[in-house]
Structure formats: C-alpha cells, structure tokens
Amino acid sequence: LSLFTCELKCLEKRFLKDTRTVSEVLGEGLNGEKRVSRRLTLSVCLCCHLAAGGPRTHSQMSGSRVGFCLSDKKRRRINLDAFADFCAGHGVEVVEIDLTQPLVPQGPFDVIVQKLSDVIVEAEHDSQSQQLLVNFQSYVSAHPSTVLLDPLPAMTQLLDRFASYRIMSKLHKSLRECCICTPPYLEIHSASDLSSIQQAVTTQGLSFPLICKTRVAHGSLSHEMSLIFSAGSLADIHPPCVLQSFVNHGAVLHKVFVVGDRHFCVERPSIKNFPSGPCERKTIFFNSHQLDEQIPCLPPPSSEALAALVRELRVQLGMALFGVDVIINIHTHTLTVIDINIFPGYEGVPQFFSSLLSHIKSVLDKQVSAGPQATGCPELRQTAGIPSAATTGL
C-alpha cells in the first residue's frame, strides 16, 4: 500500500490501542520471536505491523527506550535526571528501572545500562539481593534483543581485584611497544603466618613500600588503603587483599574514563613520593578519595599510549563503560596501570552525556544493521560489551 492509502486506512480506525504485543494481536509468532514490542501507549497501525514488529530503521531510532538500573547514589552521581532530559531532546526515552518491581511491565527496553555492583556484592550473603539478581538475569535471558551495558559476567570480574589484576598483568606483553606496564603484585587470600607472606613478597619480586588494597573493588571500604614500609609491617594487612609495589609518580593520578570508542583523561591528586626500599616507618592508612588537592605540574601521558591501552582493555574486558587509573613512573616515565574501575562517576568529563548517548545509538545502529540475527552476531556482542570466553573464565 502507498503511504497515502496507509494513512487513509489508519483514519478508518485501523488503529489498535492495547497492552498486548503486536504478534499477540495478529495471532502470529513473527517468526517465532517472543520479543515484546513497545506497550501501546502509542497507536500501532495494523497495516504497518511489519514495520512495528521487524527490525528498526534509522528513522525509528527516535523511539528507543533505555533503562537504567543503578543505585540511588549512582543516579545522583551521574545526574540521571539531567541525562534523561538530554536524551528526551534527542528522541530517546530514559526509564529508571525498579528492581523491587516486576521488570516486564517496566519494559520493553532497547538497551539497559546497569551497575548492579551493590546487588552482586550483597547477594553473597543476602537472600533478598540474590532474588533481585536472579530476577534481573531471568529478564535479560528472556529478552535477548535487549542490549546490556555492560554484561554481568564482564562487570562481575572487576569487582574482584584478584581477577582484574590478572588482566592488568598481561598488558605489558600486549602493549610492550607502547611502554605500558603494571607494578608487581601479590594476592593474599587468607591470614597466613607472617613469615609466609614475607617470603611470597620476596619471591614475587615486590619492593617496598607496598600499597595494600582490599580484594573487593566496590563500596566505601574499597577506597581504604595502606602503605606498608617494611616486612615487619606486613602484620598490619587484613586479607583477603592485594599487595602492589608502590611506584613514585609525582603525586599525580590520571583517571581515564571510557565511554565506548571515546575516552577522556582527568588529573587527580595522589600519594606523594617515598624513598624506595624498606624502612622503619609506621604503616600509613588512607582513603584514596581523600587526598591533597594540590597537583604538581607534570607532563600528561602520551595520547597514543592511552588510546592503545583503551583499545586493548575494551577487547580484554568486553566492556564499554569503565575507568582506568594510570600513573607515570617519575624515574622511567613508563605509563603504569594500577587499577580498573566499573562504570565510574565520570567527574570532570563535560562530554559525558553526549558520549554516552552516542555510544547507545551506535549500539542500536549495529543491532539494526545486524537484523533479526543480531543477538547471535559476534560483532554486536563485542560492541555491546559481552566478554570473550577467555575473560569470563577469570
């Protein structure tokens, strides 16, 4: 039918206002798909049902729905209300997902942006959080056309510093030409006797001072760290934790914020320099979010090296929204990776809203290009941030 004829038929009341899916109304399976179409607060023209039920065209992108599943703290931190207004101006609807309510009536969603770190950590010991997580995973499994930013397996591995540090330790091989490295580190799984820990520090080639970080890389306690200056002071650590050789870096931390194909580097204050080697100084306990705001003037890291680092980590992590903490060794000028963060706050990134929306649209564009087989398309999975088999095994 021509567009004009189609409009006439619509005027003849061939509209349907209902809460059923298009396929349910038509009595068809739409090729067996159980994909839920948009709940019809909008009118769906029956004679155009193929356009409504089939792959989205670029002109249909303006009707996209993006669900955000975040803690209240995270919503405030990224100013989700302002982002929702920004997206509305570009024809994209942002929906705040309530995990305590059934998810199907809140959908459908073209994309879900999530940071379920709190729920995942609490699910270790809380049955209610376990159920929330199961419900979310069930919804995602039942709606394979919904793109998840970022996938749960990829995100979960970064909650464990043992896993993320293993990934970081491989970077010096893949990025050798870019002069990128990571400091030597040691996993401390349990409270072994002091002599065993001291021996492991020596065997693994760590040098004092050492920085000690919690194994769990989430929550306020994950920012509580300590500097260990001697073998005797290793008695101050609280396993499970990670010990990492401290690298003098001029008290400047470079936080690299990644949003899909884009990244931004922001300088932050860090720990001052200390003499290399063991000394009798007492252990220093500190919070990495509460450091002196004075930042000395030092040259920024190489833009080429940062770009190579981000590309490599996107492949290794299978993620699109993450942060990397890097420093520059004041003696060797080597770019040194010291931590990886899940969906950071993006403070100091003025282009965050436009970058996030651009990435969401690029994911949807690739889904459209891939067609009905999108959920099985490796390129789309990689773009959406789904990890490779190698990374999910960590």
Secondary structure, 3 states (H helix, E strand, C coil): CCHHHHHHHHHCCCEECCCCCHHHHHCCCCCCCCCCCCCCCCCEEHHHHHHHHCCCCHHHHHHCEEEEECCHHHHHHHCHHHHHHHHHCCCCEEEECCCCCCCHHHCCCCEEEECCHHHHHHCCCCHHHHHHHHHHHHHHHHCCCCEEECCHHHHHHCCEHHHHHHHHHCHHHHCHHHCEECCCEEEECCCCCHHHHHHHHHHCCCCCCEEEEECECCCHHHHEEEEECCCHHHHHCCCCEEEEECCCCCCEEEEEEEECCEEEEEEEECCCCCCCCCCCCCCEEEECCCCCCCCCCCCCCCHHHHHHHHHHHHHHHCCCEEEEEEEECCCCCCEEEEEEEECCCCCCCCCHHHHHHHHHHHHHHHHHHHHHHHHHCHHHHHHHCCCCHHHHCC
